C-alpha cells in the first residue's frame, strides 16, 4: 500500500532516511532528519509518500513544490528509497508515479 506520510510516521521514517543517507555516505544527524521530516509532513507544499508491507514502512518518495519565474509552479522529486530486501518489485516506480 502507498499512502501519504503523517507526523506519526516521522520516527520510523527518520530511521529509513538515516539508512538512505548511509547508502550514499551522506552525513546527516538524526536530529536534523527528524526535525526536517516533522516540518515537511506538515507543510502542504511538500509530501512524503510511503510504501508499506503490512504495517512496516519499506520505502518512501518525497516531493516538494517550488515556484520559479521561468515555469511557475513545479514539483521536484527529492528522495526515493526502498529497503534492499524489497527492491525489484516495482515499488520505486509506484512511489514515483504517486509523488
C-alpha positions in Angstrom: 0.0 0.0 0.0 1.2 3.5 -0.7 -0.1 6.5 1.4 1.0 9.9 2.4 3.2 10.1 5.5 1.9 11.8 8.6 3.6 13.1 11.8 3.1 9.7 13.4 5.4 8.2 10.7 8.3 10.5 11.5 10.2 8.2 14.0 10.2 5.3 11.6 10.8 7.5 8.5 13.8 9.1 10.2 15.4 5.6 10.7 14.8 4.9 7.0 16.2 8.2 5.9 19.3 7.5 8.0 19.7 4.2 6.1 19.1 6.0 2.8 21.8 8.6 3.5 24.2 6.0 4.8 24.0 4.1 1.5 25.3 7.2 -0.2 27.8 8.1 2.6 25.9 11.3 3.3 26.5 12.5 6.9 23.3 14.0 8.3 22.4 13.9 12.0 19.4 12.0 13.2 18.2 15.2 14.9 18.2 17.1 11.7 16.4 14.3 9.9 13.7 14.2 12.5 13.3 18.0 12.6 13.1 18.4 8.8 10.8 15.4 8.3 8.5 16.8 11.0 8.3 20.1 9.2 7.9 18.5 5.8 4.9 16.3 6.7 3.1 19.3 8.0 3.8 21.6 5.0 1.2 21.5 2.3 3.8 22.4 -0.3 5.6 19.1 0.3 4.7 15.4 0.6 6.4 12.2 1.6 4.7 9.1 0.2 5.4 5.8 1.9 5.2 2.2 0.8 4.0 -0.3 3.4 4.2 -4.0 3.7 1.6 -5.0 6.3 2.4 -2.4 9.0 6.0 -1.7 8.2 7.3 1.2 6.1 9.5 -0.3 3.4 10.1 2.7 1.2 9.4 6.4 0.5 9.5 9.1 -2.0 9.5 12.8 -1.2 8.5 15.8 -3.4 8.0 19.5 -2.9 6.6 22.3 -4.9 8.7 25.2 -6.0 7.7 28.5 -7.7 10.0 29.9 -10.3 9.8 32.8 -12.7 10.5 30.7 -15.8 8.0 27.9 -15.4 5.8 28.9 -12.5 4.9 26.0 -10.1 6.8 22.8 -10.4 7.2 19.7 -8.4 10.6 18.2 -7.6 11.2 14.6 -6.5 13.8 14.9 -3.8 14.3 11.4 -2.4 13.5 7.9 -3.3 14.3 4.8 -1.2 13.2 1.2 -1.0 14.7 -1.2 1.5 17.1 -3.5 -0.3 15.1 -6.7 0.5 12.0 -5.1 -1.2 13.7 -3.9 -4.3 12.9 -5.3 -7.8 9.1 -5.4 -7.2 8.1 -2.1 -8.8 7.7 -0.2 -5.5 10.0 2.6 -6.6 8.0 3.1 -9.8 4.8 3.2 -7.9 6.2 5.7 -5.4 7.4 7.9 -8.2 4.1 7.8 -10.0 2.2 8.7 -6.8 4.6 11.5 -6.0 
